[in-house]
């Protein structure tokens, strides 16, 4: 059997008790870390936190575990998961050229299985929500639906036709269709993804922004990822990328910009003024030598920052625990300042700030009564998380010591996706077999 559970047959009043956890990291407005407590979930919501005395359909043993919000990956390309390890050790623009050569051969089926593989990896690493930019949105959102994840898909838009994308007008039709179809499922959404200023003309960017504003859609784009991108923009327009986008009225609170490695103080101020959100992708940026984003400067300006893995073809993992650690360390060494980005802030990137970057902070990103039940547990019995007695080490250990495979249980929208490290929603072995067949045929 391919799918282990049929989500549509679930009674939405199913109740879950995560019982007797050692710590609850709430990420609520007070950033409370509660010692020795339980969480009661009814349907898709968190109903009680503390010491609920209730009868439930399912009990998850929380002993020797930390409970925290499900992690949020703000920038992915799940259709590229099958290219893991194929495009390594090359500069970004060479990497893009080679990736487009391979991607042009992908089918809908390829993208579905690649996305499903990405969903499996993310669930097993404690990620409950992702924000994707790619093609074949039906297949990406189908993978999210089948795996039980919360998925946001942004239709990739370029001036050059590729795969299903043939023209700007066709992209708008695709997004409207995806929006009508998938937003009936509250776990899935569709938006717009103009790829970058070097792949989209001024006219394309302006029309995309106008369409987004008219239809209340968000925009996901790459911005100032490399020094070459900035130099090319200066040569063509006389302006740096952020200045150029401001000049064409592209920047606004509904824009999420990935990477942002090459920013001046003036550009950061422009982003702040226009309430643009940022997706920070330090591992991918290091691997492709794109650069180091000025995240501490953005934090000082109050810009909202989420964390992203980018694709498995450029990272090569979809593990936000790894990403958190690197995010904290890279800015310490870059500024020669050990306190410039503390563990607490790195954790916020993947929880409440990640939710805010996606406009979902009222639903997810923290453990609070009334919020959606997107919750994970981390097993403290692992050697890398010992000792556990000192409360002040909890957040530090989550960021600096935890590995994705320390995640024990995953709940999204009140449904158990992973229990005791066993995936409940998808037959992963069949997916592994399928993706290996696909990549063998693709590269032969």
LODREN-394841 format. One line per 2 residues: number of its first residue (from 1); their letters; for each residue x negated, y negated, z of C-alpha. Coordinates in steps of 0.25 Angstrom, whole numbers, plus 5000, padded with zeros to 4 digits. Layout:
% LODREN-394841
NUM = a = X,Y,Z ~ ...
END
This chain:
% LODREN-394841
1 = xx = 5000,5000,5000 ~ 4994,4987,4996
3 = xx = 5001,4977,5006 ~ 5002,4982,5020
5 = xx = 5014,4973,5024 ~ 5025,4967,5017
7 = xx = 5026,4953,5023 ~ 5039,4950,5017
9 = xx = 5045,4961,5025 ~ 5040,4956,5038
11 = xx = 5050,4950,5048 ~ 5046,4936,5050
13 = xx = 5050,4937,5065 ~ 5039,4947,5067
15 = xx = 5032,4943,5080 ~ 5017,4945,5084
17 = xx = 5010,4943,5097 ~ 4995,4942,5097
19 = xx = 4993,4946,5112 ~ 4982,4942,5122
21 = xx = 4972,4935,5113 ~ 4959,4931,5120
23 = xx = 4960,4917,5114 ~ 4969,4909,5105
25 = xx = 4963,4898,5097 ~ 4975,4890,5093
27 = xx = 4969,4878,5085 ~ 4981,4870,5090
29 = xx = 4980,4855,5091 ~ 4973,4857,5105
31 = xx = 4964,4868,5099 ~ 4968,4877,5111
33 = xx = 4961,4890,5113 ~ 4969,4899,5122
35 = xx = 4964,4910,5130 ~ 4971,4923,5131
37 = xx = 4984,4922,5124 ~ 4994,4927,5114
39 = xx = 5002,4922,5102 ~ 5016,4926,5098
41 = xx = 5020,4925,5084 ~ 5034,4926,5079
43 = xx = 5037,4927,5064 ~ 5027,4918,5057
45 = xx = 5025,4908,5069 ~ 5017,4907,5082
47 = xx = 5027,4907,5093 ~ 5019,4908,5106
49 = xx = 5005,4906,5111 ~ 5000,4910,5124
51 = xx = 5006,4922,5132 ~ 5019,4926,5125
53 = xx = 5028,4937,5131 ~ 5035,4942,5119
55 = xx = 5038,4955,5112 ~ 5033,4955,5098
57 = xx = 5032,4964,5085 ~ 5017,4964,5084
59 = xx = 5006,4962,5095 ~ 4992,4959,5091
61 = xx = 4982,4962,5102 ~ 4975,4949,5105
63 = xx = 4965,4954,5115 ~ 4951,4950,5112
65 = xx = 4955,4941,5101 ~ 4956,4926,5097
67 = xx = 4969,4921,5091 ~ 4967,4910,5081
69 = xx = 4975,4904,5069 ~ 4973,4910,5056
71 = xx = 4962,4904,5048 ~ 4965,4895,5036
73 = xx = 4956,4896,5023 ~ 4958,4883,5016
75 = xx = 4950,4886,5003 ~ 4950,4899,4995
77 = xx = 4950,4905,4981 ~ 4956,4919,4984
79 = xx = 4956,4923,4970 ~ 4941,4923,4970
81 = xx = 4939,4933,4982 ~ 4936,4944,4972
83 = xx = 4924,4936,4968 ~ 4917,4937,4981
85 = xx = 4902,4939,4979 ~ 4903,4937,4964
87 = xx = 4899,4922,4963 ~ 4889,4921,4974
89 = xx = 4876,4912,4975 ~ 4879,4902,4965
91 = xx = 4882,4887,4965 ~ 4896,4883,4965
93 = xx = 4898,4878,4951 ~ 4891,4890,4945
95 = xx = 4900,4898,4955 ~ 4913,4891,4949
97 = xx = 4909,4894,4935 ~ 4907,4909,4937
99 = xx = 4919,4910,4946 ~ 4928,4904,4936
101 = xx = 4922,4914,4925 ~ 4927,4926,4934
103 = xx = 4940,4919,4939 ~ 4945,4917,4925
105 = xx = 4946,4932,4924 ~ 4955,4934,4936
107 = xx = 4969,4939,4935 ~ 4981,4937,4945
109 = xx = 4978,4951,4951 ~ 4964,4948,4953
111 = xx = 4967,4935,4961 ~ 4978,4942,4969
113 = xx = 4968,4953,4974 ~ 4957,4943,4976
115 = xx = 4966,4934,4984 ~ 4972,4946,4992
117 = xx = 4957,4950,4995 ~ 4955,4936,5000
119 = xx = 4967,4936,5009 ~ 4963,4949,5015
121 = xx = 4949,4944,5018 ~ 4955,4931,5024
123 = xx = 4965,4938,5033 ~ 4954,4947,5038
125 = xx = 4946,4934,5041 ~ 4958,4928,5049
127 = xx = 4962,4918,5038 ~ 4978,4917,5037
129 = xx = 4979,4905,5027 ~ 4971,4902,5014
131 = xx = 4971,4891,5004 ~ 4968,4896,4990
133 = xx = 4964,4889,4977 ~ 4965,4898,4965
135 = xx = 4973,4904,4953 ~ 4985,4914,4953
137 = xx = 4991,4908,4965 ~ 5002,4919,4965
139 = xx = 4991,4929,4967 ~ 4984,4922,4978
141 = xx = 4997,4919,4986 ~ 5002,4933,4984
143 = xx = 4989,4938,4990 ~ 4992,4928,5002
145 = xx = 5006,4933,5003 ~ 5002,4948,5002
147 = xx = 4991,4946,5013 ~ 5000,4938,5022
149 = xx = 4991,4926,5022 ~ 4995,4911,5021
151 = xx = 4990,4906,5007 ~ 4990,4893,5000
153 = xx = 4986,4894,4985 ~ 4981,4882,4977
155 = xx = 4982,4883,4962 ~ 4969,4881,4956
157 = xx = 4969,4870,4946 ~ 4958,4867,4936
159 = xx = 4957,4860,4922 ~ 4952,4873,4916
161 = xx = 4962,4885,4915 ~ 4959,4897,4923
163 = xx = 4967,4910,4926 ~ 4981,4906,4928
165 = xx = 4978,4891,4928 ~ 4980,4885,4914
167 = xx = 4984,4870,4917 ~ 4988,4860,4927
169 = xx = 5002,4861,4924 ~ 5002,4876,4925
171 = xx = 4995,4875,4938 ~ 5006,4866,4944
173 = xx = 5017,4876,4939 ~ 5009,4887,4946
175 = xx = 5008,4880,4959 ~ 5023,4876,4959
177 = xx = 5026,4891,4956 ~ 5017,4896,4967
179 = xx = 5023,4886,4977 ~ 5037,4890,4974
181 = xx = 5034,4905,4975 ~ 5024,4905,4987
183 = xx = 5029,4895,4996 ~ 5041,4903,4999
185 = xx = 5031,4911,5007 ~ 5026,4902,5018
187 = xx = 5012,4908,5018 ~ 5009,4904,5004
189 = xx = 5008,4890,4997 ~ 5003,4885,4983
191 = xx = 4996,4872,4980 ~ 4986,4865,4970
193 = xx = 4971,4868,4969 ~ 4965,4858,4959
195 = xx = 4951,4865,4959 ~ 4941,4853,4959
197 = xx = 4938,4840,4953 ~ 4928,4847,4943
199 = xx = 4939,4856,4938 ~ 4951,4847,4938
201 = xx = 4952,4834,4930 ~ 4957,4821,4936
203 = xx = 4970,4823,4929 ~ 4972,4838,4935
205 = xx = 4969,4833,4949 ~ 4978,4821,4948
207 = xx = 4990,4830,4943 ~ 4987,4840,4953
209 = xx = 4988,4830,4964 ~ 5001,4824,4959
211 = xx = 5007,4838,4958 ~ 5003,4842,4972
213 = xx = 5009,4829,4978 ~ 5022,4831,4970
215 = xx = 5024,4845,4974 ~ 5018,4844,4989
217 = xx = 5006,4853,4986 ~ 4992,4853,4992
219 = xx = 4979,4853,4983 ~ 4967,4861,4986
221 = xx = 4954,4857,4978 ~ 4939,4859,4979
223 = xx = 4932,4845,4981 ~ 4917,4841,4982
225 = xx = 4912,4855,4983 ~ 4899,4853,4976
227 = xx = 4889,4842,4974 ~ 4891,4844,4959
229 = xx = 4906,4841,4960 ~ 4903,4828,4966
231 = xx = 4892,4824,4956 ~ 4901,4828,4944
233 = xx = 4913,4820,4950 ~ 4904,4808,4952
235 = xx = 4899,4808,4938 ~ 4913,4810,4932
237 = xx = 4921,4800,4940 ~ 4911,4792,4948
239 = xx = 4917,4797,4961 ~ 4915,4808,4971
241 = xx = 4926,4819,4971 ~ 4934,4814,4983
243 = xx = 4933,4800,4977 ~ 4938,4805,4964
245 = xx = 4950,4813,4970 ~ 4954,4800,4978
247 = xx = 4953,4792,4965 ~ 4964,4801,4958
249 = xx = 4972,4802,4971 ~ 4970,4817,4973
251 = xx = 4967,4816,4988 ~ 4978,4818,4998
253 = xx = 4981,4826,5011 ~ 4986,4838,5002
255 = xx = 4972,4840,4996 ~ 4963,4851,5002
257 = xx = 4949,4850,4996 ~ 4939,4862,4997
259 = xx = 4924,4860,5000 ~ 4922,4845,5000
261 = xx = 4907,4847,5001 ~ 4902,4834,4995
263 = xx = 4909,4823,5002 ~ 4904,4809,5005
265 = xx = 4909,4801,5017 ~ 4918,4793,5008
267 = xx = 4924,4805,5002 ~ 4927,4811,5016
269 = xx = 4934,4798,5020 ~ 4943,4799,5007
271 = xx = 4947,4814,5010 ~ 4951,4809,5024
273 = xx = 4959,4798,5019 ~ 4966,4807,5010
275 = xx = 4968,4818,5020 ~ 4962,4828,5011
277 = xx = 4959,4842,5018 ~ 4946,4850,5016
279 = xx = 4943,4864,5015 ~ 4929,4867,5020
281 = xx = 4922,4879,5013 ~ 4908,4880,5019
283 = xx = 4904,4894,5015 ~ 4908,4893,5001
285 = xx = 4901,4879,5000 ~ 4888,4884,5006
287 = xx = 4888,4897,4997 ~ 4890,4888,4984
289 = xx = 4881,4877,4990 ~ 4892,4867,4987
291 = xx = 4889,4859,4999 ~ 4893,4856,5014
293 = xx = 4906,4849,5016 ~ 4905,4837,5025
295 = xx = 4915,4843,5035 ~ 4910,4836,5048
297 = xx = 4912,4823,5041 ~ 4926,4827,5036
299 = xx = 4930,4831,5050 ~ 4925,4818,5056
301 = xx = 4935,4811,5046 ~ 4946,4820,5050
303 = xx = 4948,4828,5037 ~ 4955,4841,5038
305 = xx = 4946,4853,5035 ~ 4949,4867,5033
307 = xx = 4940,4879,5030 ~ 4940,4887,5017
309 = xx = 4932,4899,5013 ~ 4933,4896,4998
311 = xx = 4933,4909,4989 ~ 4927,4922,4992
313 = xx = 4919,4920,4980 ~ 4911,4908,4986
315 = xx = 4912,4911,5001 ~ 4912,4924,5000
317 = xx = 4921,4927,5012 ~ 4935,4922,5016
319 = xx = 4931,4921,5031 ~ 4934,4908,5038
321 = xx = 4927,4912,5051 ~ 4914,4912,5043
323 = xx = 4919,4899,5036 ~ 4921,4892,5050
325 = xx = 4907,4896,5055 ~ 4900,4891,5042
327 = xx = 4909,4878,5043 ~ 4904,4875,5057
329 = xx = 4889,4879,5054 ~ 4887,4872,5041
331 = xx = 4891,4858,5046 ~ 4883,4860,5059
333 = xx = 4870,4863,5051 ~ 4873,4853,5040
335 = xx = 4875,4842,5051 ~ 4865,4847,5060
337 = xx = 4875,4846,5071 ~ 4881,4858,5078
339 = xx = 4893,4851,5083 ~ 4898,4845,5069
341 = xx = 4908,4856,5067 ~ 4912,4864,5079
343 = xx = 4918,4878,5079 ~ 4932,4872,5083
345 = xx = 4932,4863,5070 ~ 4928,4875,5061
347 = xx = 4940,4883,5067 ~ 4949,4872,5064
349 = xx = 4945,4872,5049 ~ 4951,4886,5048
351 = xx = 4963,4884,5057 ~ 4971,4871,5059
353 = xx = 4963,4862,5050 ~ 4964,4873,5039
355 = xx = 4979,4873,5041 ~ 4979,4857,5040
357 = xx = 4970,4858,5028 ~ 4982,4866,5021
359 = xx = 4993,4858,5027 ~ 4997,4870,5036
361 = xx = 4993,4865,5050 ~ 5008,4865,5055
363 = xx = 5009,4880,5051 ~ 4995,4886,5053
365 = xx = 4981,4884,5058 ~ 4983,4885,5073
367 = xx = 4990,4894,5083 ~ 5002,4886,5088
369 = xx = 5017,4889,5091 ~ 5025,4887,5079
371 = xx = 5014,4889,5069 ~ 5013,4900,5059
373 = xx = 5007,4913,5064 ~ 4994,4913,5057
375 = xx = 4985,4919,5068 ~ 4972,4927,5069
377 = xx = 4964,4935,5079 ~ 4949,4936,5081
379 = xx = 4944,4948,5088 ~ 4935,4944,5099
381 = xx = 4929,4958,5101 ~ 4919,4956,5090
383 = xx = 4905,4954,5095 ~ 4903,4941,5087
385 = xx = 4914,4935,5096 ~ 4909,4939,5110
387 = xx = 4909,4934,5120 ~ 4923,4929,5121
389 = xx = 4925,4924,5135 ~ 4921,4910,5133
391 = xx = 4933,4902,5128 ~ 4925,4891,5122
393 = xx = 4918,4900,5112 ~ 4931,4905,5106
395 = xx = 4931,4894,5094 ~ 4916,4895,5092
397 = xx = 4916,4910,5091 ~ 4928,4909,5081
399 = xx = 4920,4900,5072 ~ 4905,4905,5074
401 = xx = 4907,4920,5078 ~ 4920,4925,5071
403 = xx = 4919,4933,5058 ~ 4932,4935,5050
405 = xx = 4932,4950,5053 ~ 4934,4946,5068
407 = xx = 4948,4943,5064 ~ 4958,4953,5070
409 = xx = 4972,4949,5067 ~ 4978,4940,5057
411 = xx = 4992,4934,5057 ~ 4998,4925,5046
413 = xx = 5012,4919,5047 ~ 5015,4929,5058
415 = xx = 5011,4941,5050 ~ 5000,4950,5054
417 = xx = 4990,4951,5043 ~ 4978,4957,5050
419 = xx = 4979,4966,5063 ~ 4967,4971,5070
421 = xx = 4959,4968,5057 ~ 4968,4976,5049
423 = xx = 4974,4969,5037 ~ 4989,4972,5037
425 = xx = 4994,4965,5024 ~ 4986,4970,5013
427 = xx = 4979,4983,5009 ~ 4965,4977,5008
429 = xx = 4958,4990,5002 ~ 4967,4989,4990
431 = xx = 4964,4974,4988 ~ 4949,4977,4989
433 = xx = 4950,4988,4979 ~ 4958,4979,4970
435 = xx = 4948,4967,4971 ~ 4936,4976,4968
437 = xx = 4943,4981,4955 ~ 4946,4967,4951
439 = xx = 4932,4961,4953 ~ 4925,4973,4946
441 = xx = 4934,4971,4934 ~ 4932,4956,4934
443 = xx = 4917,4956,4935 ~ 4915,4968,4925
END
